[in-house]
Amino acid sequence: PRENFENIFNAFTTVFILIIGEMWPNIMINYTRIYTVGSFASGATTLYFVVCIMLGNLVMLSLFTSILLDNFENPEGD
């Protein structure tokens, strides 16, 4: 699949897909199926995806809020 962590470009693409929320359940299911050998590895994989999605959404929300507040404080035309 295109969503993998084999090189830096694919890793950034995969993390970007996770952050925007597009098809992240499919990616998470694929990786938890791969690492089902041990219960710890499968749990760690799921934990990674959940933390990545939560932190990514927090960063995107903070970025959106700061841009919005900046536009209210300094309206164009003044």
PEWOWO-V705192 format. One record per backbone hydrogen bond with DSSP energy under -1.0 kcal/mol. CO is the residue of the C=O (numbers start at 1). NH is the residue of the N-H. E is the energy in kcal/mol with one decimal. If there is no record, write none. Layout:
CO;NH;E + CO;NH;E
This chain:
2;4;-1.3 + 7;11;-2.2 + 8;12;-2.5 + 9;13;-2.2 + 10;14;-2.5 + 11;15;-2.5 + 12;16;-2.4 + 13;17;-2.3 + 14;18;-2.1 + 15;19;-2.5 + 16;20;-2.4 + 17;21;-1.0 + 17;22;-1.4 + 23;27;-1.5 + 24;28;-2.5 + 25;29;-2.6 + 26;30;-2.2 + 27;31;-2.1 + 28;32;-2.2 + 29;33;-2.0 + 30;34;-1.6 + 31;35;-1.8 + 38;42;-1.7 + 39;43;-2.1 + 40;44;-2.7 + 41;45;-2.2 + 42;46;-2.1 + 43;47;-2.4 + 44;48;-2.4 + 45;49;-2.1 + 46;50;-2.3 + 47;51;-2.6 + 48;52;-2.7 + 49;53;-2.3 + 50;54;-2.4 + 51;55;-2.8 + 52;56;-2.2 + 53;57;-2.3 + 54;58;-2.0 + 55;59;-2.4 + 56;60;-2.4 + 57;61;-2.4 + 58;62;-2.3 + 59;63;-2.5 + 60;64;-2.5 + 61;65;-2.5 + 62;66;-2.5 + 63;67;-2.1 + 64;68;-2.3 + 65;69;-2.7 + 66;70;-2.1 + 67;71;-1.9 + 68;72;-1.6 + 69;73;-2.1 + 70;74;-2.2 + 75;78;-1.5
